[in-house]
Amino acid sequence: MASNYDKIAKIYDLLSRLVFGKYIVKSQVCLLKYVPPGSTILIVGGGTGWILEELSKQYNTGLIIDYVESSAQMVALSKKRWYGDNAVHFINLPIESFTAGHSYDIIITPFVFDNFNPDKAGQVFKNLHRELKTKGIWLYADFVYNENEGRLWQKLLLKTMYLFFSLTSNIETSELENMERCFDNRYQKIFESWFYARFIRSQAYQKL
Ligand SMILES: C[S@@+](CC[C@H](N)C(=O)[O-])C[C@H]1O[C@@H](n2cnc3c(N)ncnc32)[C@H](O)[C@@H]1O
């Protein structure tokens, strides 16, 4: 069963900024330069929708965006955002139940794979891979923790976050998946940046 962020939707951005300051936003905004004008975009798990405003500051028209978000409350908040004259289709479904019927120039997955158990993460990756055009760009931002190199405070913070989201949002996993291995020789990494003492990583991949 998909997680449900309805209960915390209204306080989500405040909580995220209290813990991570501006870095959740920065880690996504730094990727948006890879979005060409006129792109057809899939955003998965966009939360309260602030990313729509950031995209629309860059291009206030010409974008076609499918905004797939499993929380009805998050979708309701996102619909109130400013998105200029861009065409935004709000789709209140878990991504695993969504079929696009066409392919995208850009796929954005910001802090959403950390919600999935390994099986679902693999399946969702496979489906999204199919829906991205050749030469299309996948913008990926998420937490990173690795037992060998990670710091104790990162491990504790991650555990606290998973406990919090299991209590409030019914999140189905308690471990971070390493999705980097999925972007194998079918992709070329064209950008990478780190934030918050290397606990947050942003990456842009081009599909070959
Ligand atoms: C950790 S929040 C990140 C929100 C936003 N991307 C941000 O960075 O502020 C994860 C978001 O993904 C959504 N989500 C979780 N599982 C999902 C799924 N299976 N399909 C679509 N959205 C999902 C949640 O409702 C939530 O809004």
The ligand as a Tripos MOL2 file, in Angstrom:
@<TRIPOS>MOLECULE
LIG
   27    29     1     0     0
SMALL
NO_CHARGES

@<TRIPOS>ATOM
      1 C1          9.2350   13.2270    1.1280 C.3       1 LIG1
      2 S1          7.8930   14.0020    0.2980 S.3       1 LIG1
      3 C2          8.7500   15.0740   -0.8460 C.3       1 LIG1
      4 C3          7.8860   16.2010   -1.3550 C.3       1 LIG1
      5 C4          8.5710   17.1540   -2.3540 C.3       1 LIG1
      6 N1          9.1450   16.4350   -3.4780 N.3       1 LIG1
      7 C5          9.6020   18.0000   -1.6770 C.2       1 LIG1
      8 O1         10.7960   17.7490   -1.9000 O.co2     1 LIG1
      9 O2          9.2470   18.9370   -0.9370 O.co2     1 LIG1
     10 C6          7.3770   12.6810   -0.7480 C.3       1 LIG1
     11 C7          6.1650   13.0180   -1.5960 C.3       1 LIG1
     12 O3          5.9340   11.9170   -2.4600 O.3       1 LIG1
     13 C8          4.5640   11.5720   -2.4340 C.3       1 LIG1
     14 N2          4.4850   10.1260   -2.7080 N.ar      1 LIG1
     15 C9          4.8090    9.1110   -1.8630 C.ar      1 LIG1
     16 N3          4.6150    7.9310   -2.4610 N.ar      1 LIG1
     17 C10         4.1590    8.2120   -3.7220 C.ar      1 LIG1
     18 C11         3.7620    7.4120   -4.8260 C.ar      1 LIG1
     19 N4          3.7910    6.0850   -4.7600 N.pl3     1 LIG1
     20 N5          3.3680    8.0290   -5.9570 N.ar      1 LIG1
     21 C12         3.3160    9.3980   -6.0310 C.ar      1 LIG1
     22 N6          3.6630   10.2060   -5.0110 N.ar      1 LIG1
     23 C13         4.0840    9.6230   -3.8760 C.ar      1 LIG1
     24 C14         4.0860   11.9660   -1.0400 C.3       1 LIG1
     25 O4          2.6870   12.1680   -0.9980 O.3       1 LIG1
     26 C15         4.8900   13.2240   -0.7810 C.3       1 LIG1
     27 O5          4.2240   14.3610   -1.2470 O.3       1 LIG1
@<TRIPOS>BOND
     1     1     2 1
     2     2     3 1
     3     2    10 1
     4     3     4 1
     5     4     5 1
     6     5     6 1
     7     5     7 1
     8     7     8 2
     9     7     9 1
    10    10    11 1
    11    11    12 1
    12    11    26 1
    13    12    13 1
    14    13    14 1
    15    13    24 1
    16    14    15 ar
    17    14    23 ar
    18    15    16 ar
    19    16    17 ar
    20    17    18 ar
    21    17    23 ar
    22    18    19 1
    23    18    20 ar
    24    20    21 ar
    25    21    22 ar
    26    22    23 ar
    27    24    25 1
    28    24    26 1
    29    26    27 1
@<TRIPOS>SUBSTRUCTURE
     1 LIG1         1 GROUP 0 **** ****
